Amino acid sequence: MITKIKISLYITFLIASTPIIVNAQTENVALNKQVKVSSVDGNNIASKAVDGIKNAANYWQTESKSSAPHFIEIDLHKYNKISKIVIYVLPGEAEKLRKDITVQYWDDSNWTPINATPTLDKNKTIITYPINPNLVTFMVRIESKNASSIAISEIEVNGSLVTGQASASSLKLKTGKPQNAIVTVTNKNIGKSFKYVGYNQGYFMPGSNVSAWLGYSQVNSLRVWTSLSEYAPIKDFNQKNEVNKLQDFEALKAQLRSSPEKNDFINWDALIHRYEVEVDESGNKMNFGYALDELKKLKIEAVLQINERKFEDNWKDKWEHWQRFYALAYYAAKKGNTAMFAMQNEPNHKESGPMKLPNWMIGLQIASDAVKCAVEDVNKKYDKTLTPKFVAPITAGYNTDWWAYVVSHIRDGYDGKKMDKDLFDIFSTHSYNQPASGYATRTSDINDIIKENHPLHDSLPIVYTEIGRWMNSLLIDKQETYDSPSVFTEWAGIYSNNLKNHTYGMWAFKFANTVSSTYMQGIKSGHHLTWQGQRIVEDAYKNLALNAKVSSKDGNENELKFITDGNKSDISTWYSDSTSTSKTIDIDFGSVQSIGSMSIYSGSSFGVYTGPDRVKDWQLQYWSNNKWQNIPGANIKDSKYVRYFITFKNQVKTDKIRFISTDAGIIKLREIKVFAQDVKDFKSDDYDVSGLHRTGEVLRLFATGFKDERPLLQTTSNADETKFDHYTSYDEKSGNYYMWLVQRDGFDYNLKINLADLNITAGNPVIAQTVSPNLYGEASQVSSVATDKSVEISLPAQSVVLLTIPAGNVLSKKIANVNNDANVGGGIDRTKNYSKDKTLQIALNAADPAKNKVAYLNFNIGEDTKNVKQMVLSVYGKASTDTTFRIHVYAIPNQTFDENKINWDNAPLLDITEALLTQVGTKAFVAGELSFDGTDRTHYLDVTEVLKNHPANNYTFVLIRETRHAGDDEDKNRSISIGTKEGKNPAQLIYWINK
């Protein structure tokens, strides 16, 4: 039985107390900050705990009738480096309080107890928590689990502001006229670029186009997710061995290693079937063997995440775990040349327990040894030269307790002896929810902790195996998406500051918008859009509710028609009355219909998936037998989505359906669509990538120029660099200089870039690939180095640019005019040939396939392909309206067509029913994206990487508007027109070769 105690805390004037000496660089960062508490007793309000007034009459106290736990949270507003937390208490009460409370900090993922031993002053009035190593956080929490009530007069949090953080005002855009700036690049080497630019995997299924989009992304690493329970289950291993001591363990280990593939320990037949035949049905659905094969072809290095958190301190358990880690690593090294491994994702997170540090260390010791032995054995047997690397501790957030502990024990072997090498080779943690400025010193701060705690005071390469501008749980309640300038420019700035801070690598979370048990219709924080097992294109099905009668007593009757008018934009929105506790909307079809699925569009049209004003709790009913009946499975709680597509297990027959929401306040409904099709009618097993956000294009540009530890060259400017980034690298393999330019502010820069110190020749090409509010990675400018070896370029407001500039001698510019060009039309026009048209059309209308148009361009460059240094596709055209119209461009090497005979039915690799290119990744490859508006102009797409990876004498390029998600109709009844050789301004391939 727990006895409740009452603890009162307040400040008294202590004449004889020992003074606390605070570093002159620190201060009480909690003073007058915002606080949140579990309860308040009368006038003893929360703010009194941080107001700096220290007397017995001024304190915060919990409500006397409230029950534990009690808490107070202090929001420091910004990240601070915390060295000490001090609590002043009534004499005689400190000992009780010290035993009862927990002092915690927010580590960006969890409330984590601080790793500090509290001390009392001699009068037992002051409790001091010295924090070493210092922790970095923006929130502190004190929790009491047993006291009947607590009262605190003052809490002091001693610390200092983390340098480089932007103030709230500095995050606001500065607008105005374009500004001029000079950027100068010298040959002085100032360091290296990232080693790894990667993604966390999404779906990876045979027959999908994932490999093609991974190749297009230019990443050189992918974090692949596995677990021992799924990929090395204990049932596939010999559990009968007697293992009671270290000597038993070592003997069995030696026996297994003497014959890795034929032994009595591992059931390889079962494991290989699991890897190469079965499919992992987790959130990252994949075939493991296929994924490893594809990554090896793409020369993308896997970091194999092996999750396991149940370790015991006995030799039998250690042996069983060693075998399982060994087998999984051995297969991955043999099959995919995998040599980089990690154990248990975010072991300090509540989803992992969290794990206890000593328990985690046992696992690390076993896992590290097992995977390194496996790689060594594969090298020996198959004459490979793989270098095994272990990545740890893979922590969530900023957790200095974990970091200091694991590094201090980095040479503790599983045999109880000190090792002459480290257990892990690369230090990793995760980070979210910070702007670019939050990374000004983060890596160097981590490095300081590593050097302070490493037995030899060594440094380690530091990476972020998960990183994102926002966690998905926060992003879903924001208007922003991964296409928003405020997000993709900060994302670019995160790469910039980590480059400046000597970070070794970053794995973006996440490659695609996969589903999970929490996010059943996909996460918002995926950089690529993907079909999540079912390809559902709403516009391809008849909407039974279109223009149906709508009735409700809970809102404006004149706006009810908006719910079924077929327009799901914000201008066609019905608003409920705020006073209604339950809002009911009835839709009358006028006759009995069979319905099997519905789409509910609520809130505002922010992005594809989520928004802060979505309807969260709702239910669907249908009219049958003179009463309303619930549709099975259609009672939704805490919906995460502004667009919710729901399929029924079986059709229901009715002439009316009802939507009921119990959300408080005003709700907004933009559209309700009803379809006859149920779950059985939609195409299953489709895990293709369907599109890319601007953040993904930003990542591609950075990976193109700043992976593989390339030399960084000194780059300076005369501009305000608060939101302006500029870095330059040189890639010896391609012979190119790359310049990374980021403008996060709201005005344009007119840049003059001085390259006189570099090995660059006047006349050589300069290609500026750009991500901006209007562009998705196409080349906004193709120009030449001036005679004074300078380049002039416009850097638009809120934009990211990668300049590619070949080094060395003058290159010869050549132009290949389009050889054949044609567009094809779908539906009733599928057999029609359009070869005589003066323009090519590109359009998407899933509701009317005859309006679908796809353009084909063919070029022949012959033997020049062997000597091409750079190549861009040039097309001239515009969209039918001013709104940005984005399309995909694919390249098909060594593919020709007859423009006088081509139609939809015989067009190369075109899907027979919809605007969709097939065999992407095997015969066709992603070349990029083009964005058109209502102005006629030339658009350029850098297609050099396609040429390098898939050399051919001729190429067919396919320009196509594909459906990106189920409700995608934003370009319906719009089109793009581009020039042809039969008309004006035909397409060209412009390329440069060595003279």
N, C-alpha and C positions, 0 to 999 in steps of 0.2 A: 504493500500500500504506500502510495506517495503522499507525504504530508505537505500540504500547501503552506508556503511562507509568504509573508508580506515584506517587501524590501523597499525602503525609502532612500533616495539618493539626493543629496543636495550639497552645495558648496558652503564650507565654513572658512573663516580666515585662520590659516594655520601658521602661527608664528614660528613654531619650532620645526616645521616640516623641511625636508631636504628639497632644495629647488631643483626643478627639471631643466636641464640644459638642452636647448633646441638648436639645431644647426641654423646658422644665420640665414641660410638659403631656403629654409623651410618656414612655413607659417601654418596657422590653423585654417585649413582650406574648407572646413565645415562651417565657419562663421557666417551666420545669416543666410545659409543655403536653404533650399526647399526641403521639407521633410514630410514623410508619410508615416502615420502611426496606426496601430491596431484600434486604439480608442482614446478618448480624452475625458478627464474628470473635471467638469465645471470650467473654471477659468484657467486651469492649468494646461494651457494649450501647447501644441507640439513645438511651435517656433521657439518657445522658451528654452528648449534643450540646446539651441545653437545660437542664442542671441548675444553671447559674451557676457551676460550679467550673471555674476556668481554670488548669489546669496540665498539664504534659506527660504526666502519668500518668493523666489522666482524659479519655477520648475515645471516640467511636464510630468503629468501623472495619468496612468491608465484609469479608466472608469472602474469604480470599486466593485461593481457587480459583473464585470466582464471576466471571462475565463481565459486561461492560458491556451495557446501561446500568445504572448504579447510581443510587439516589435516596434521598432522605430527605424525608418530608412532615411538616409541622408543622400540627397542628389547633389553631387559636387559640380554638376553641369558640364565639366570637362574632365578629361583624363588627367589624373594627378599621380605622381610617384609618392607613395605613402610610406613613411618611415616609422610612424608611431601613432597609436590611438590611446587616449587617456580618458578615464572616467573618474569623476570625483564623487565620493559617497559619504554618507553619514558615518561617523566613527563607530566601529563595531559591526557594521553591516557589510563591509567589503568582502569578508571571507564567504559569506552566504551568496553574495552576488557572483563572485568569481566562479563558484561551483555551479551556479544556475544558468548563467547567460552563455550565449554563443555569439561571438563577434564574427561577422561574415563580410565578404566583399563580392561584388558582381564581376565575374571573370569573362563577361561577354556572352556566357551561355548559362551559368548556374550561379546560385548563391553558394559560395565556397567558404568554409571556415578558415580564418587566417591561421597560419602556422606560426604561432607565437605563444610563449609561456608567459602568462601574466604575472606581474610582480606587485607587491603591496608596499607602500611606504611604511615607515616604522609606526606611524599612528593608525595604520590600517584604514586610511581615508582615501587614498588614491590608488586606482588600479591602472597599471601601465602595460600596454601590449607593444613591446619593441618588435618591429617587423624587419627581419633580415634574412634573405634579401628583400629589399623594398619591393612592394607590389604596385602595380599600376591599375587604377580603376577610376570609375566616375560615380560609383555608388557604394555606400557602406551601410550595413544593417546590424542591429543588435537585437537578439531574440531571447526571450525568457520562456521556458517551457513549463515551469512548475509554479512560479510565484503567483499568489493570488492577485497581486497588484505591484506595479513598479512605478517609481518616480525618479526622474533624472533632471538635474539642474543644468548641467552643461556637458557636452561631449566635444572633445577636441580631437581633430584629425590632423596630425602634423604631416605636411608634405609640401611638394612643389609642383607647379604646373608642368606637364610634359611639353617640352618645346616643340614649336612647329605646328601647333594646332591652330586651325582657323577659328576666329571668333564667329559668332552667329551672323554678325553683320557682314563679315567678309565673304560668307557663302552666298550673299545676294549678288545678283548680276550687276555689273557696271556697264552701262550702255553708252552710246555716243558715236561720234564720227570715227572712221578708220584711223588708226595710229600707225606711224612709221616706226620701224625698228631695224637694227642691223644685228645679224647673227654671224659670228666668226668661228670657224672650225680650224683647229691646228692639228698637226701630226702627233702632238704630245699624248702619250698613252696614259689614261687616268684610271684604268682598271679593266674589268671584264663585264660583259653582259651576263644575263642569266645563263645557267647551265640548262635548266629545264623550263619550258613554257608548256603547260599541259592542261588537261581537263580531267575532271572526275567523270567516269563513264556514265552513259545512259543505257538504253537498250542496245544489244549487239547480237542480232539474229541473222542466221544464214538467209540469203536471198534479199536482204534489206540493202538500202543505199547508204548505210551508216559509214562504211569504209570510205566512200567517195567524199562525204562531207568532212570526215576526219582528215583525209588527205588535203582537202581544200583549206582546212583550218591552219595548216602549217605547224601544228604542235609537234613536239618531239617526245612527248610522254603522255600516257594515259593511266590514271589510277583505276585499276580493275578490282572490283569488289568480290571477295569470297569469304567463306567462313569454314572453320573446321567441321562444324555440324553438318553443313551441306556438301562440302567438297572433300572432306576426309573423315567421314563418320566412323566412330569407334568400331562399329560392326564389321568394317572392312579391314580390321587389323587384329593380329593375334593378341589376345588378352590373357593367355594362360601362363605367360612367363612369370617366374618368381623373381621379383626385383625388390630386394630388401635393403641394399646398401649400394654405395657408389661403385664398388667393384663389379657388382652385378650389372649395373647400368652400362659401365664402360665395356664390359665383355659383350653384351648384346648389341651395343652400338657398333663395335668393331665387326661383329658377325654380319650385321645387316649391310654395312658399308662394303664388305668384301664381295658381296654379290647383290647390288641394288635392285636388279630387275627379276631375279629368280631367287626367292627366299621364302621362308615360312612365316614372315612377319606381315607382309603387305599383300592384299588381294588386288593385284594390278588389273585383272580382268574386270572386276567390279568398278574400280576407279576409272579406268579408261572408258568404259561404257557410260559412266556418269559424266565424264568430261566431253566425250565426242558424239554421244547419241542423245543423251538427255538434255533437257533445257532447265536452267535455273528459273524458277517461277517467282523469284523475289522482285523487289522494286526495280532492279536492274536486270530485266529478263535477258538472258544470253545463253549461247552455246559456248562453253569455255574453250574448247579446242579450236573452234572456228575463230573466236576472238583473238586467240594467240597467233594463229596462222596469219590473219589479216594484219595485225600489228607488225608482225615480222616483215611482211611484204612492204608495208608502208614505212618501215624503219622508224617506227614509233616505239619507244622504250616503255614497257609496262612497269608500274610500281604495284606489286601485288599486295593488296590489303587483305590480310587473313585475320578475321575476327574470331576471338576466343577470350573469354574472361573468367573461366572457372579453372583455377589452378590450385593444387594442394601441395603442401610441403612434405611429400613422401616420394620415394623413388619409383614406386609403381606408377603413380600418376605422372611423374616427370617422364618416364619411359614411354608411356602411352602417348603423351603429347609430343614428345620428340619424334616418334615415328610418323605421326600425322602431319606435322609441319614439314618433315623431311620429304615425305611422299609428294605432297602438293608442290613444294618447291622444286623437287627433282623433275616432275612432269613439266612444269612451267619452263624450267631452264632448258630441258631437252626439246620441247615442242616449239617454244616461242623465243628462245634465247633470253628469257626473263632472268634478271640477276638482282633486282631491287625489290625488297620486301618490307612490309610493315605489319605490326600486330595490334589488334583491338583498337578500333576507331574510338577516339575521345574517351579514354578510360576514366577520366575524371568527371565525365558527364553523368547526370542522373540516369540516363538510358543505359549506362554501363554498370550501374550499381549505386554510386560510383565505386570503382575498384579501390581496394586498399593498396597503398604504395608497396608494402612488402610483398603482397600477393602478386601485384603486377610485375615486380622485379623477378620473381620466380619464373613467370611466364617469359619475360624478356630473355633471361639467361638461357632457357631451353630453346625458345624459338630462334634466337640469333644463332646459336650453335647449329641447330638442325638445318636451317636454310643455307647457311654458309657451307656446311658439309655437303649438302645436296648439290650445290653449284660446283664445288670442287670435284665431286664424283662425276658429274656430267662432263666437265672439262676433260677429266682423265679418260673417260670411256669414249667420248665422241670427238676428242681432239679440238675442243673449243677453248677459247681464251676469255671467258666471261669473268668479270670482277664482281664478286658478291658484295652487295651493299644493304645494310639494314637501316631503316628509317624509324625514328622514335623521338619523343613519346606520343606524337599524334594527339596532343591535348586539345581540349576545347578552350578557347579564350586565352586570357592573359593570366596564367596560373604559375606564379613564381615558386610556390611551394613545391609543386611537382618538378619544375625545371631544375631547381637547385638539388633536390633529392636524387633524381635519376642521373644527373651528370656527376654528382659526387660518388655514385655507386657504379659508374660506367665501366669500371675494370674489376668488378666482383664476379668471379666465375661461378658456374653452377656447382662446382666441386668445393666451394668455400675458400678457394685460394684467389689471390690477386693475379690478374692477367697482365700480359705485356702488350695488350691491344684493347681497343674499345669494343664494348658490346654492340654499339651502333655507330654508324658512319656519318649519318646526316641527321641533323636536329630538325624536328618538325613540330609545328603547332598550327592551329586554325584561327582565322580572324574574319569577322564580319562587322557590318554596321558602322564603319568609319569612313569619312571622306578621305580624299587623297592626303590631306595634311596630317591625318592620324598616323601615317606611316613615315613621317619625317625622320624619326629616330627609333622606331620600334625594333627593327632588326639589330641595330647597334646596341640597344638596351638589352636585348636577349643575349647578344654576344658577350656583354659584360658579365651577365650572370653565369654563362657557361665558363668563361675563363676564371672567374672567381671560385667556382666550385669543382672544376675538373681537377683530378688528382695531380696532373702535370701542368695545370693552368693553360691547357691547349684550347684553341678555338675549334669549332665545328662548322661545316657548311649549314646554313639556316634556310629552311624552305617553309612554305605554307601549303600543305597538302590539301587544304580546303581554304578558299578565300572568296569573298563576294562583297559587293557594295552593300547589300542588305541580306539578312537572313530572310528566308521565304515567309516565316511567321510574321515579320514586320512589313515585308514588301506587300503582302496581300491587303494591308490596310492603308496603302498609299495610292495616290492617283498615278504616280510614276510607274513606268514599265521599263523593261530593258531596251526599249527604243527611245526613251526620253533623253533629251540632251543633258539634263541635270544628272542623269545616271551614267550614261556612256562616257561623258567627259571626266567625271570623277573616277570612273573605272580606269580610264586611260591614265589619269593622274596617280592612281594606286600603283600601276606598273612603273610610272616615272619615279616615284619616290622610293620604291623598293629597288629599282635599278641604282639610284643614287646611293642607297643605303647598303649596297653590296649583298643583296639577297641572292641566294643560290637558285631558287626556283619557286614557281607558283602554279598550283593546279586549280583552275577555276571551278567553282561549283555552280552549275552543273552543266554537262554537255547538252542535255535535253530536258524537256518538261515531263518527266516520267511521273507515274502515279505512285501513291503510297497509301497506307491505311488511314493516314490523316488527310491526305490530299487526293481524294478518290478520282478527281478529274484532272490531275496534273498540277505540278508546282509552277509558280509564276517565275521562279528564278532560274529556269533553264535557258541557256543561251541559244539553243535551237528549239524549234517547234517540231513535234513528232506525233505521229498517229500512235495511240497508246493501246494497240492491239486490235482496234476496230477503226476502219476508214469510213467515217460518217460525213457525208457532204449534204448538209441540210437542203440546199437549193435543188438537189437532184430529186427530191421527194415532194409530193404534193402536200401543201400545208392545208389541212382540213379546216383550220380555224381562220383562214384568210377572209377578212371582212365579215366574219360571223358577228352576230349580235352579242353585245356585252352588257351586263347589268351589275350594279352594285349600289348599296346605300352608303358606302364608306368613302366617297370622294366625288370629285367633279364629274357629273354625268356627261357633260359635253366632251370631256377628254377620254371617256371610256373607249371610244372608237380607236384611239391610238394603240390599244393593246392588241388589236388584230388587223392593223392596217398594212402589215408587211414591212413597216419601217421601224428598225430598232435603234435609230439614232436618238440623241438626246432631245432633239426638237420634237420628237413624237413620244412623249412620256406622260403617263397618268400618275397623278399624285393623290394619295389617300388623305383623309382627314386625320389630324394628329390625335384627336380625342378618342378614336376608336381603339378599343383593346384588342379586337379581332377584326381583321379586314377580309371581306369575302367578295370574290369576283366570280360571276357565273358567265360561261360562254355557251351559247345556244347554237348548235349546228343547223337546226331547222329540220333535221331528219336523223335517223339512227345511223351511226358510223361505227366502224371497227377501228379502235385506236390502240397503238402499241408503243408510242413514244411521244415525248414532248420536249420542247425547249422553253425555258423560262429566262427571259432577259429582264433583270431588275437593276436598280441603282443607275449609275452613270456608265457610259461606255468607255471606261478606262481600260485600254488594252484588251486582251483576249479573254482573260480569266477572272481577275478579281478587282475589287474596288472597295473603298471604305463604306460606301452607302448601299451595299448589296442587301437584299432581303435574306435574313439568316434562318429564320424558322418558318417553315411553310408545309402545307399538306395539300394533296390532290384527292378529289372525290369524283365519282361519276353517278349519274342518275339512273337508277334501276329499280324496278318493282315499286315505283311511287315513293322512293326514298333515296337519300344521298348515302352512298356507300364508299368506304375508303378504298383507294387503289392500293393494292399490296406493294409495299416497298417504297411508297411515295410520301412518307412522313419524314421530312428532312429537318434535322436539327443542326444549327451552327454551320450553315452552308458557307463555303469559302469563296463562292463564285458569283460573278455578275451574270454569267451565262451558265445555266445548269441544264445539261442534257440528260434526260432520264428515260431509260427503256424499261418496258414492262416484261415480266416473264411470259405473260400471255396477254393477248389482245382482250380488251373489254368492249362490249357493244353498248352504245349509249347515244343519246341525242344532246346531252349536256354534260359539261365538266365544270368543276368548281375548284378555285384556288383560294386557300385560306392561309393568312399569315397572322401570327401572334406577336410580331415585332412591335415594340413600343414606338410611339411617335409616327411621323410621316414615312410612308414607304413609297418607292417609285417603281413602277412597272413600265418597261419600254415595249415589250412584245411577249406574247405567248403563241408558240407554234405547236400544232398537233399533227401527228403523222400516223398513218396506218401501220407502218413497219414496226415490228417488235425486235427483240434482241436477236432472234434467229435470222433476220433479214439483212443484217449489216455484215459487210466483209470483215472477216476475222483474221487474226494473225498478221496484221499489218503494223510493222514497227519502223516504217520509213521515216526519215527526216523530211519535213515538209517546208521548212523555211528557217530563217536565221534572223536573230535580232541584231541591232546595231552593236551591242556589246560584243557579240560574237565576231563581227567584222573588225572591231577594235583589237580584239585578241589576235585575230589573223594577221593584222598589220604588224603588231608587236612581235609575234612569233617569227614572221618573215625576216625581220631585221635584227632581233635581239635575243636569239637562243644560242646554245652551243658555245658559250664563253668566248664570244668574239671580243677583240680589243675595242675599248671605248676611247674615243678621241675627245680632247678638250673642246667644249663648245660653250661659248659665252655670248651674251647679248647686252644691249643697252636698254632693254625694256624692263618693266616691272615684272618680276618673275613669280609673283604670288600665285598667279593662275596660268602662267605661261611656261611650258616645259620644252626643253630642246636637248636632245641627245643624239650622238652620232656613233655608229659602229662601222667596222670594216670586216667584210666576210671574204676571206681568202679563197674559199671554195668557188663562190660565184663571181668573185672579182668585182663586187659592188660595194659602194658606200651606201649606208642607210641612215637617214635622218628622221628622227621621231619628233614631231611638233604637235603640241597640245595647247589649245586655247580654250580655257574653261570659262572665260568671261564673255560678256555680251556685246563686244564690239570686234570689228575685223582688224587684223594686222596686215599691213603691207610690208613684207619682209624683203630685205636684201641680204643674201647669204654669201659671205665671203669664203671661198674655197681655195684661195690662192696657195695655201700651204699643202694642199693634198695632191696626190698623183692623179690629177684629172685634166683632161684635155678639152679645150674650148671646142664647142660643137657637139660634144657627146650629149646623149639624151638625158633629160630629167623627167621622171614620171612621178606625179603626185597623186597617190591613192588617198581617197578622202572619205571619212565618215562625218556627216554633219546632219543638221535637221532635215536636209533634202537628199542626202546621198548615202549610199550603203556600200562604200568601199570601191567605187569606180574611180578612174583617174580623172580628177577635176582639171588637171593641167598636164599637157605633154609639151615640153619646151626643150631648149638646149642651153648648155653652159655658155655664158657670154665670153667674149674675147678676154676680159679681165678676170676670168675664172670665177664669176659670180653667178648667182641665180636669184631671180626676183619671183616672188610668189605671193599670192593673197591667201592668208589664213583666216577663214571665216569665223565669225563668232560661234562659240560652242562647237568646235570641230577638232578632229584628230586627223593628222596627215602623216603619211610615210613617204618620204622621198627616196627614190632609187636612182643612183647615179653611178654608172659604170666607171671603173678606174682605167687608167692606162691610155693607150693610143686612140686617135680619132676613129670612130666607127663609121661605117658606110650605111646610110639610110636607104632602105628599099621599100617599095610598096607593091603589094599583090592586090589587084582589084578582084572583086568577087567573081568567081567563075560561073556559079549558078546561084540564083536566089528565087525563092518562091514561098508563098504561104499556103496553108491548107486550112480548110474549114470543116467543122464537125456536123453532126446531125444529118439533116436531109441533104447537106452539101458535101458529104464525106467523099463522094467520088468525083467531085468537081475539081478541075485544074485551073489555077489562077495565074498562070505564067505570063499572061499579057498585061497584068495589072501594073500601074505606074508606081504603086506603093505597096509595101508589105504591111499587113495588119497583125496585131497581137491583141487578143481579147480573151476574157474568161466569163462565161455565163452558164453555170451548171444547170440552171432552170431551163435554158433554151440552147441545147448543144449546137444548133446551127450557127449561133453567134460566137462560138469558140474559134479562135484563130491562132495558129502557131506558125512562126517564120523559120525558114531554113536558109543558111548561107554556106556556100562551099568555096574553099580557096585551095589553090595548088601552089606550094612554094618550092617543090622539087628538092634538089640536093642542098639548097640553102639551109634546110632544117638542121644540118650538122654544124653549122657555124653561127646560128642565131644567138645573139647576146641578150637582146630584149625584144619583146613583141607585144603589140597592142592591137586589139580589135577596134575598129572605128565604124560607128554607124551614125547616121544623121536622121533626126526625127523629133516627134513631139507626141504628147498625149492629147486626147480630145478635150480635156479640161485642165485647169491649172493645178489641181490637186496631184500630189506625187503618185505616180503609177510605177510600181516596182515589179521587175520580172527576173526570172532565173535565166542564166545562159549556160548551156552545156556544150562540151566539145566531144565530137566523135572522131577519133583518129582513123585515117584511111577509109573514110566513108564518102561515097559519092551518091548523087541522085540525078535523075533527068528532070529538069525543071518543067519540061513540056508534058510530063506524064505523072508527076508526083501529085498525090491527093492524100486525104486523111488515112485511107485504108492501107496505102503502101508506103507512107512516110516512115523513114528509118526510126525504129524504136518507140514510136508513138503508141500510147495505149489506145485500144480499139474503141473505148467508150467515153473517155474524158481527157481533158487537157493535162496530160501526165506523161513524162518521159520514163521509159522502162529501162531495165538493165544498167542503171546508173551505178557505177563502181566496177563493172566488168567490161562493158563496151562504150559507155558514155561516162564523162567525168565533169565534175562541177568546174566551170570556168569563172563564175562570179555572178554579180547582180548589177543590173542597170536600173536607174530611176529617171523617169521622164516627167515633164510637166507640160504646160500649154505653150511653151516657147520652142520653136524650131532651133536646134543647135546640134553640134557634134558631140557624141558621147564616146568616151574611150574606156576600154577595159583591158587591164594588164593580164595577158594570158601566157606570160612567160613560163610559169610553173607547169601549165598543161603541156607545153612543148617539151620542157625538160624531163618530165615524168613519163610522157607518152609520145616520144618522137615519131613523126610520120611525115610523108611528103605532101599529104593533103588532109584538110580538116573540114568537117561539117560542123557548124555552130547552130544550135537550136535555141531560139529566143521564145520563151514560153512563160505564160502567167499560170502557175499551178495553184491549186487550192492549198492554203496554208493551215487551215483549221476548219472545224465542222461548220461554223457559222460565217465563214469568210465570203462576204459578198460586196466588199467595199469598192471593187472595181467593176461591178455589174453595170452593164449598159455604157461602159467606157471602152476606149481602145487606144492603141499606140499605132502611129503610122511612121514607117521609116523608108528612106529612099532606096530605089532599085536601079539596076543597070538599064532597065527598060525606061526609067524615068530620069530623075535627077538625084545627085548625091548618093551614089551607090556605096555599099559597105566596102571597107578596105582592111587588109592586114598590113600594119606598118611594123617593120622590124629593122634591127640594126645588126650588122655582122662586122667582123674584123676585116679591115681593108687588106 
